[in-house]
C-alpha cells in the first residue's frame, strides 16, 4: 500500500489539530480538582507591618513564599491583600532605622489594598 506525501501530511495535520487532541493538550481543573489559586508576583497577603518615617515595611505571603517590600508610608493591616508596583530589588539591605538587615527587600513605588 503506497501513501502519497500529501496524504501523509494531511493525516499528521489531522492528528495534531483534531479538536479532541487540542482539548487534551489544554487541561483545565475540573470541579473538586481546583488547585490553590496562584497570585501574580506583584501581590501578596500582609503578614506583618513595620512603620518608619517615610516607609512602611510589609512582609507579604504569596503562594507559600514570604518576602519583604518597602513602600512609601501606607496604611495597611495584617491580612490585607496588597498589589504593588516594583521599583528596585535590594539584596542584603540594611535599614539603619530598624537596625535590621533584609536578605532581599523589594522597594516599591506604590501599593494598593485589594478589596
N, C-alpha and C positions, 0 to 999 in steps of 0.2 A: 504494500500500500504506500503510495507516494503522496506526501503532503507538500503543497506548494509553500513557498516562503511567505507569501501574503496570508495564506490560511493560518500559518503558524503565528504570525504577528497578530492576526485578529483573535486567535484563541488566547494568547498571552494577555492581550489588552482586555478581553472579556473577563478573564480570571482576576486580573488586577483591579479592574474598575467595576466589577459586579457590585451592585448596591449591598448585597448580603455580606460581601467581603469588606467593603468600605465601612459598614456599620461595625463589623467585628474589630476593625483597627482602632476605632474611637470608642473606648469604653466609658460609659457614664455610670456612676454608682447607682444601684437600684435602691428602692425603699428599704430601709433597715441596713443598708450597706454603706451609708454615707460616712466618710471618714471625717475627722476633725477638720473644720474649715481653716485653711491657712490664710493668715493675714498678709497683705503686701508688706514688703520690707520696711516701708516708711510708716508703720503703725505699731501700736502695742498697747497693752494694758498697764496702767501705772501700778507699780508695786510699792515704791517708796518715793518720797519727795524731800528735797533739801533746798530751802530758800536762802539765798545770799543776796548781797547788794548787787543788783543788776542782772542776776542769773537765777534760774530755777533749774536745779539738777533733778532729773527724774530717772528712776530705774524702771525700765519697761520690760514686759514679757511678751514674746511673740512666738507662737508655735513651740513652746518649751525653751526658747532661747531668751536669756536675760542680758540686757545691755543698758548702758547709761547714756543719756542725752543731756546737753546743757542748752537751755533756751533763754531768750530774754524773759525777764520776770513774768511769770504766768500763774494764774490762779487755777490749780488742779487739785484733785483729791485722789486718794488711793482708790483703785477700782475704775477710774475714768479710762475711756478708750481714746487714745491720742493718735492723731495723724500729724506728721511733721515734714518740714522741708529741710533736707540735709544740706549743710553748708560745707563742713570740713570734719574729717575724722582725725583724731589725735591718738597716738599710742603712748603709753606711759606718761600721761598728762598729770602733772602735779598742781593741785589747786592750793595756793598759799593761804587763801581764805579758809578753806576747810582743813588744811594741813593733812591732805589725803592725796594719794596717787591712784588714778584710774588706769587700769591696763589698756582700756580703749574707751574713748569718750567721743561721742558724736556731737559736734556743735551744730545747732540748727538755727535757721533764720526765722522760722515761725512755727507755731503749733496750732492745732485746732482740736477741741474736745468734740468727739463724735457723739451724737445723741442716738 
